Amino acid sequence: MTAQTKKPLDTATFAEGCFWCTEAFFQQLDGVVEVIPGYTGGHVPNPTYEMVCSDTTGHAEACNIIYDPEKISYEELLKAFWYSHDPTQLNRQGNDVGSQYRSAIFYHNDYQRRLAETYKKRLDASGAWDKPIVTTIEPYTVFYPAEDYHRDYYNRHPDQPYCQFVIRPKLEKFEKVFKDKLKKSH
């Protein structure tokens, strides 16, 4: 395949609690080119981390996941999304509480919306969780990249207590489940 016929990169946008966790999970997947933590889904332009943490902006901590659709599909990314957090917790993930930690899929086109809605219905009907899924499926509007110190957080701060006790155990489970989809460096 020549460079001219190669499909362009695509973007998935997911919120599943703390964006440090989301970034750490999706960075591991082969075909994911870049993961950008940031804020989306709210009403305040150019929010800061402190503003979003106040739970008054309407924004969720989210990640733009830039991926190569020839290596990983949106459907595979959705599978990772549903696995990597608890979609039944309203406005929280573990000890992180507030609407900024909500479970949400921000779709970029009708295909992403339809696939997300289908997966949500199937998972809810399957009884995979004891409680109903509360993940919202919202249109992607504007995304504000987080401050630089949030980027590549887990890799830059592996000894930080949050990374050791919250992210690392979840990441180890994630890597076992998605071992066939991990980048070759694993």
VENWO-V517011 format. One record per pair of residues at least 4 apart in sequence whose ideal C-beta (glycine too) atoms are under 7 Angstrom apart, sorted by the first residue. I is the first residue (numbers start at 1). J is the second residue. If there is no record, write none. Layout:
I:J, I:J
//
This chain:
1:5, 1:6, 7:69, 7:70, 9:33, 9:66, 9:67, 9:68, 10:67, 10:69, 10:74, 11:64, 11:65, 11:66, 11:108, 12:65, 12:67, 12:74, 12:77, 13:40, 13:62, 13:64, 13:106, 13:108, 13:140, 13:143, 14:22, 14:62, 14:63, 14:65, 14:81, 14:105, 15:60, 15:61, 15:62, 15:102, 15:103, 15:104, 16:22, 16:81, 16:84, 16:85, 16:93, 16:103, 17:21, 17:85, 17:93, 17:96, 17:101, 18:61, 18:93, 18:96, 18:101, 19:23, 19:37, 19:61, 19:62, 19:63, 19:146, 19:150, 20:24, 20:153, 20:154, 20:167, 21:25, 21:167, 21:170, 22:26, 22:63, 23:27, 23:35, 23:37, 23:63, 23:153, 23:154, 24:154, 24:167, 24:171, 25:80, 25:84, 25:171, 25:174, 26:32, 26:35, 26:63, 26:65, 26:80, 27:32, 27:35, 28:175, 28:182, 28:183, 28:186, 29:72, 29:80, 29:178, 29:181, 29:182, 29:183, 30:71, 30:72, 30:181, 30:182, 30:183, 31:67, 31:68, 31:71, 31:72, 32:65, 32:67, 32:72, 33:66, 33:67, 33:68, 34:66, 35:63, 35:65, 36:63, 36:64, 36:145, 37:63, 37:146, 37:150, 37:151, 38:62, 38:64, 38:143, 38:144, 38:145, 38:146, 39:47, 39:52, 39:59, 39:61, 39:62, 39:144, 39:146, 40:59, 40:60, 40:62, 40:106, 40:140, 40:142, 40:143, 41:58, 41:59, 41:60, 41:104, 41:106, 41:138, 42:47, 42:57, 42:58, 42:59, 43:57, 43:58, 44:51, 44:57, 44:58, 44:59, 46:144, 47:51, 47:52, 47:57, 47:59, 47:144, 49:53, 49:146, 49:147, 49:150, 50:54, 51:57, 52:57, 52:59, 52:61, 52:100, 53:100, 55:98, 55:99, 55:100, 59:100, 60:100, 60:102, 60:104, 61:100, 61:101, 62:106, 64:143, 65:77, 67:72, 67:77, 68:72, 69:73, 72:76, 72:77, 72:181, 74:78, 74:112, 74:115, 75:79, 75:115, 76:80, 76:181, 77:81, 78:82, 78:115, 78:116, 78:119, 79:83, 80:84, 80:178, 81:105, 82:87, 82:119, 82:123, 83:177, 84:174, 85:93, 85:103, 86:93, 87:103, 87:133, 87:134, 87:135, 88:129, 88:131, 88:132, 88:133, 88:134, 89:93, 90:134, 91:97, 91:98, 91:99, 91:101, 91:102, 92:96, 92:97, 92:101, 93:101, 94:166, 96:101, 97:101, 102:136, 103:134, 103:135, 104:135, 104:136, 104:138, 105:116, 105:135, 105:137, 106:138, 106:140, 107:112, 107:113, 107:116, 107:137, 107:139, 107:140, 108:112, 108:140, 110:114, 111:115, 112:116, 113:117, 113:137, 114:118, 115:119, 116:120, 116:137, 117:121, 117:137, 118:122, 119:123, 120:124, 120:133, 120:135, 120:137, 121:125, 122:126, 123:128, 123:133, 124:132, 124:133, 129:133, 146:150, 152:156, 153:157, 154:158, 154:163, 154:167, 157:163, 158:163, 159:164, 160:164, 161:165, 162:166, 162:167, 163:167, 163:168, 164:168, 166:170, 167:171, 168:172, 169:173, 170:174, 171:175, 172:176, 173:177, 174:178, 175:179, 175:182, 175:186, 178:182, 182:186
//
